Amino acid sequence: MEDDKIVGYVTAYLKKRGFTQTEKIFQEEFRHNKTTNSSSSNSLLEPDIANHLLAFSQLESGPARFHDGYSKLRTWTYSSLDLYKHELLRVLYPVFIHCFMDLVAKGHVQEARNFFNTFREDHEMMHLRDLQKLEGVLSPTHLEEMEFAHSLRQSKFNIKICEYSYELLLQHLHSTQSTTILGIINEHINFQVSPGQPSLISDDPEAVTLTGSSQEAANRINQKEIHWGLLEDSLEERLEKAGALLSDSEKGEGETKEGENDETKKRSIEGGKQGGSVKKVKKDKGGSTTGKSAKPEASAVPAAPRVKPELPLPLMPTEVEQSILEDLRNRVQLSNVALPSVSFYTFINTHNSLSCSSISHDGSLIAGGFSDSSLKVWDMAKLGQPTASSLLQDENDTSPNDQMFGQGLGKRQYTLFQGHSGPVYAASFSPVGDFILSSSADATIRLWSTKLNANLVCYKGHNYPVWDVQFSPVGHYFASSSHDRTARIWSMDRIQPLRIMAGHLSDVDCVQWHANCNYIATGSSDKTVRLWDVQSGECVRVFVGHRGMILSLAMSPDGRYMASGDEDGTIMMWDLSSGRCLTPLIGHTSCVWSLAFSSEGSILASGSADSTVKLWDVNTSTKVSRAEEKSGNANRLRSLKTLATKSTPVYSLRFSRRNLLFAAGALAKSG
């Protein structure tokens, strides 16, 4: 056999195992020998060498090698010392899926199915969705055509591991001569080896992350400069300047009056909304204590920088501006010792047809989107007599209370908006509350007037169901996200989108505006969150760390932080400027459907399918995480309070400008 063929076999083997450096050296050495030796005396041995290489290659690629290699690694990992086991277990999932995909790629489909079914239980708890997708891979063609599988084969897993665990792993692989598994690890895993003992955090969300084939490109994205500050000449800035001009005595009087106003305001809210609120969880707060406790924390955080808007902003009517300023002046100061009052609205008798809910900025209007394609809006001030019922009623309800509503008032208790031809998946009120947007499975977005009770515009552009729609903080502009893997930015006066953001590998499930309107964030089923520049339409940040699809997003009022919630119940707090996860907030046992920051940003509220609202301390979460980042043993459960409902999954949350927390959900019948 010719020398070139032998070299071909050897280089093919080295390339398959990922030994690129060895391959280069071998080829250089072969070329050098070829030029110096005009003839070879080993021609008789060439067929034997070739046969050995072929036999060894076939032995290495045999289907039994993958099963045996993974089985040995799995047994050894589970029998390791507990101190290192949680780090070594991280290696199993990448090895498992690549063993499966390599078997399929080589045409051993039946062996691949047997391998998959034998070991899938090890990974179902953490990676069920991924396994369900890979279950559909039945041939090498499927492997190439399925985008998820293709991206996995082109990507590498980054795994955090301590130096000693890394040495143990290498010793095991060499002692068992598992060249197949060693090749997979070498080709598809990047180890981030740290000196010393293993991390005490066994569930570190950044311990295993997936990076694309061009890891440099992802790093480049996160190095782009972003301007996360607040808009110049915003209402908050004007209020700060006005407050700075007050003398000390005037400030003292102002604080006293503010405390009185807060109490009066709370009494009026509780009295005026008695007819519409089914459930209110309240915590009394002292006016003077509240103001004093929040101020030292606020002063410790540096003021947010000021930025210019990239979009032309609409003019705000004077009366609206005055109303917002009045709310900001009378805002209740919250802290970890002064928690918000909560007004909870419960939908009953929805017969599992409620798809979404939304609350206006002042809590006066509640919207519900239903699977029968209808949108219904309740006005809390017009909810009827307190003697009738304090619950939100669905029009299909035939309970005595519903009949009482109809007989006593002669009309239904909500405004019905009809126009969609599919389930309504999201609704969003404009900042003033005079408009409401709805998105639907019919791939359209509709703009409705709450004053005229009419549909004004139907926006078409998405090709598939639109999962979420959100008004910008200044109104006029809005963003949408869809099953077509894109997010789009629109303005009320144009029926075509202004920008299309494409880059996610799966559905874009939720969207959220930055406080300065220059960026939007999108959460996707591909387990990543992206931040986009609204002017250029380009991605400026990629946040990786979630283990499930992202269902909710929230931006801090100063624009410094972002919170994201996923289907596993994990919430992550991100620093926008660095793109890093500051701290995971763990406590929910099911999907996190809604997140909301308080007006000054000290409290984060989360609503979940586990029928609870949790309040988190934002200041402590960010500060302690930085201080204890090196030690790695920060207490990441910084939940201030858990507010449980009887059996009502929480669909939506909203902090009013005065820091009253509104929540809404549909009563789930148990049993």
Disulfide bonds with the S-S distance in Angstrom:
none
